[in-house]
Amino acid sequence: MHPTGHYKPNLIYTVAFDPPGWRGGRTMAKLLCNSLLRQFWSGEIVVFRNFPEPLFPVERKVLEEVFVATPEVGEGRGAGERCLKAALEYRFRAAQMLDASRYEWVAYLDADCLALRNLDHLFAGNAEILVQPEEGRKMADSHVFNGYISRDEALSPSRNAWLSAAGYGINAGTFAVRAERYAEVMAQWKEIFESQPVRHADMRDQTAWNRLLLDTELKASPFERGEILFPFHLDKGFLDYKHAALLHFVGGEQRDKIDLAFALHLMKTYGDPGGLFLDLLES
């Protein structure tokens, strides 16, 4: 609670970086922000973008857009990969541009996420870090989690017992940190990221995040089970993921992510059994 007696809001931030001439990151970030606003997110939103064109030409009261000048990435497919790498690193590098003292929780969502329901209820309990496991994918065995972690370390006890017991790797694309701990957690993540991996340097941002969670003395807990799902990855059944609060489109091609996010956003925003929206489109 703020010293004045008022509750502080929560913050969600995301990163939308595109190479010159591309608009995929912009489109995904706009869909994410639109979905958060349409589902009555009660906190604030910050979007870091590397292109001059704003996501929203008309100001949204709780949404701030911050332009970031990124290094030259060149052209072709390699440009997209280099731009993505910069965006993923900005998960923790953005900390220097955020005033965490204004918030209760600081949460990060990858731009390829979409809210299907309000997210306020996810920020509850006494944890200091909230994370999303990828159920069924072991931290010790999966290439996308273990760059900084030996097999023995992944299986050894952790202060956060659930992490050791399940052994699942943790996705770095959705997380939340208590605001008073945010700066130190991001600084630790950056320090690990810039150190030498013990196994490999692939997906370095996410493997460093998993190393941090094994090492931290802070209380980390998973988000409420079933509330964040992966339609292209682990949770492919529509009748299952349509009831989630947040979808994270890990594993899909960018065009497929945009197509599915657009369809689901229209479904949640304008869909109705009576077909009124369809009638309006035909009028």
C-alpha positions in Angstrom: 0.0 0.0 0.0 1.2 3.5 -0.8 2.2 5.7 2.2 -0.8 7.9 1.4 -3.1 5.0 2.1 -3.9 4.4 -1.6 -3.2 1.1 -3.3 -0.5 1.2 -6.0 -1.5 -0.1 -9.5 0.2 -3.1 -11.2 2.2 -2.6 -14.3 2.4 -4.8 -17.5 5.2 -4.0 -19.9 6.0 -5.5 -23.3 8.6 -5.0 -26.1 7.8 -4.6 -29.8 10.9 -4.4 -32.0 10.7 -4.7 -35.7 13.4 -4.6 -38.4 13.0 -1.8 -41.0 10.0 -2.5 -43.2 8.5 -5.1 -40.9 5.3 -4.7 -38.9 4.8 -8.0 -37.2 6.0 -7.0 -33.7 3.9 -3.9 -33.9 0.8 -5.8 -34.8 1.2 -8.4 -32.1 1.9 -5.7 -29.5 -1.2 -3.8 -30.6 -3.4 -6.9 -30.3 -2.0 -7.6 -26.8 -2.6 -4.1 -25.6 -6.1 -4.0 -27.1 -7.0 -7.2 -25.5 -5.7 -6.0 -22.1 -7.7 -2.8 -22.4 -10.9 -4.6 -23.6 -10.6 -7.1 -20.7 -10.5 -4.1 -18.3 -7.0 -4.5 -17.0 -7.0 -2.3 -13.9 -3.3 -1.4 -13.9 -1.0 0.4 -16.3 0.8 -0.7 -19.6 4.1 0.4 -21.0 5.2 -0.6 -24.5 8.8 -0.3 -25.6 9.0 0.1 -29.4 11.8 0.7 -31.9 9.7 2.2 -34.7 8.4 5.8 -34.8 4.8 5.0 -35.6 2.7 4.8 -32.4 0.6 1.7 -31.8 -2.4 4.0 -31.0 -2.8 7.4 -32.6 -5.3 8.3 -30.0 -3.9 8.3 -26.4 -5.0 5.6 -24.0 -5.1 6.9 -20.5 -3.3 3.9 -18.8 -0.9 3.1 -21.7 2.5 4.7 -22.4 4.6 4.1 -25.5 8.4 4.5 -25.2 10.6 4.7 -28.3 13.9 2.8 -28.1 16.7 3.4 -30.6 18.0 -0.1 -31.3 21.3 -0.9 -33.2 21.2 -1.4 -36.9 20.1 -5.0 -37.6 20.7 -5.2 -41.4 18.3 -6.9 -43.8 16.7 -10.3 -44.5 15.9 -13.2 -42.1 19.0 -12.5 -40.1 17.6 -9.0 -39.4 14.5 -10.5 -37.9 16.5 -12.8 -35.7 18.8 -10.1 -34.5 15.8 -7.8 -33.7 14.1 -10.6 -31.8 17.3 -11.2 -29.7 17.4 -7.5 -28.8 13.7 -7.6 -27.8 14.2 -10.6 -25.6 17.1 -9.0 -23.8 15.0 -5.9 -23.3 12.9 -8.0 -20.8 15.6 -7.1 -18.2 17.3 -4.2 -19.9 14.0 -2.2 -19.7 14.4 -2.0 -15.9 16.5 1.1 -16.1 13.6 2.9 -17.8 10.8 1.9 -15.4 10.0 3.5 -12.0 9.0 0.4 -10.1 8.3 2.4 -7.0 5.0 3.5 -8.5 3.7 -0.1 -8.6 2.7 -3.1 -6.5 3.7 -5.7 -9.1 5.8 -5.2 -12.3 4.8 -7.9 -14.9 6.3 -8.6 -18.3 4.4 -10.2 -21.2 5.9 -11.1 -24.5 4.2 -9.3 -27.4 2.9 -12.6 -28.7 0.4 -12.9 -25.9 -3.3 -12.2 -25.8 -5.7 -11.6 -22.9 -9.0 -13.5 -23.1 -10.1 -12.4 -19.6 -9.1 -9.9 -17.0 -5.7 -10.6 -15.5 -6.0 -8.8 -12.1 -6.6 -12.1 -10.2 -3.2 -13.5 -11.2 -1.4 -11.1 -8.9 -2.3 -12.6 -5.6 -0.7 -14.5 -2.7 2.6 -13.9 -0.9 5.1 -14.7 -3.6 7.8 -12.3 -4.7 8.1 -13.7 -8.2 5.4 -15.3 -10.3 6.4 -17.5 -13.2 4.9 -19.8 -15.8 6.3 -23.4 -16.0 6.1 -25.4 -19.3 4.5 -28.5 -17.9 6.0 -31.7 -19.3 9.3 -30.1 -20.4 12.1 -30.8 -17.9 14.5 -28.1 -17.0 17.4 -30.6 -16.8 16.8 -32.1 -20.2 15.4 -29.4 -22.5 17.8 -27.3 -24.5 15.7 -24.2 -24.1 16.1 -24.1 -20.3 19.4 -25.6 -19.4 22.2 -23.5 -20.9 23.4 -22.3 -17.5 22.3 -25.4 -15.5 24.0 -28.8 -15.2 21.7 -31.8 -14.9 22.7 -32.4 -11.3 21.9 -28.7 -10.4 18.5 -28.9 -12.0 17.6 -32.0 -9.9 19.0 -30.6 -6.6 16.7 -29.1 -4.0 15.7 -25.5 -4.4 14.3 -23.0 -1.8 11.2 -23.0 -4.0 10.4 -26.7 -3.5 7.7 -26.8 -6.2 10.4 -26.0 -8.8 12.7 -28.9 -7.7 9.8 -31.3 -7.3 8.2 -30.8 -10.7 11.5 -30.2 -12.5 9.8 -28.2 -15.3 11.5 -25.5 -17.2 10.2 -21.9 -16.8 9.1 -19.8 -19.7 10.7 -16.4 -19.6 7.9 -14.7 -21.7 5.4 -14.1 -18.8 6.5 -13.2 -15.3 5.8 -10.8 -12.5 8.0 -9.4 -9.7 7.0 -7.5 -6.6 7.9 -4.0 -7.4 10.3 -3.6 -4.4 12.3 -6.6 -5.7 12.1 -5.8 -9.4 15.3 -3.9 -9.8 17.4 -6.5 -8.0 15.9 -9.4 -9.8 16.5 -7.8 -13.2 20.0 -6.9 -12.2 20.7 -10.5 -11.3 19.2 -11.7 -14.5 21.4 -9.4 -16.5 24.5 -10.5 -14.5 23.7 -14.2 -15.3 23.0 -13.4 -18.9 26.4 -11.7 -19.3 28.3 -14.6 -17.7 29.6 -17.7 -19.5 27.0 -20.5 -19.8 28.0 -23.9 -18.5 26.4 -25.9 -21.3 25.5 -23.8 -24.3 24.6 -20.2 -25.3 21.3 -20.8 -27.1 18.1 -19.0 -25.9 20.4 -17.3 -23.4 17.8 -15.0 -22.0 15.5 -17.8 -21.0 18.2 -20.2 -19.8 19.6 -17.4 -17.6 16.1 -16.8 -16.2 15.9 -20.5 -15.2 19.4 -20.2 -13.5 18.1 -17.2 -11.6 15.1 -19.1 -10.3 17.2 -21.9 -9.1 19.5 -19.5 -7.2 17.1 -16.9 -5.8 16.4 -16.6 -2.2 13.1 -14.9 -3.0 9.8 -16.8 -2.9 8.8 -17.8 -6.4 5.5 -19.4 -7.3 3.7 -20.4 -10.5 0.8 -18.4 -11.8 -2.6 -20.0 -11.1 -2.7 -23.3 -13.0 -4.5 -23.2 -16.3 -4.6 -19.4 -16.6 -1.7 -19.0 -19.0 -1.7 -21.5 -21.9 0.3 -22.2 -25.1 -2.0 -22.8 -28.1 0.8 -23.6 -30.5 2.9 -25.5 -28.1 1.6 -27.5 -25.1 -2.1 -26.7 -25.1 -3.4 -27.2 -28.6 -7.0 -28.0 -27.8 -9.3 -25.0 -28.5 -11.9 -26.1 -25.9 -9.1 -26.0 -23.3 -7.3 -22.8 -24.1 -10.4 -20.7 -24.9 -11.1 -20.6 -21.1 -7.6 -19.3 -20.2 -7.0 -15.8 -19.0 -3.9 -15.3 -21.1 -2.6 -17.1 -24.2 1.1 -17.1 -25.2 1.7 -18.1 -28.8 5.0 -19.8 -28.3 6.1 -22.0 -31.2 4.2 -20.5 -34.0 5.3 -18.6 -37.1 4.7 -14.9 -36.7 2.0 -14.8 -39.3 0.2 -17.7 -37.7 0.5 -16.0 -34.3 -1.1 -12.8 -35.7 -3.9 -14.7 -37.5 -4.9 -16.7 -34.4 -4.6 -13.8 -32.0 -6.7 -11.6 -34.3 -9.4 -14.3 -34.6 -9.5 -14.9 -30.8 -9.5 -11.2 -30.0 -12.5 -10.6 -32.3 -14.2 -13.7 -30.8 -13.9 -12.3 -27.3 -14.6 -8.7 -28.1 -17.3 -8.9 -30.7 -18.6 -12.4 -30.8 -22.1 -13.2 -29.7 -24.5 -16.2 -30.4 -27.0 -13.9 -32.1 -24.6 -12.8 -34.8 -25.1 -9.1 -34.3 -21.6 -8.2 -35.3 -21.9 -10.3 -38.5 -25.1 -8.4 -39.3 -23.3 -5.1 -38.8 -20.5 -6.1 -41.1 -23.0 -6.9 -43.9 -25.0 -3.7 -43.5 
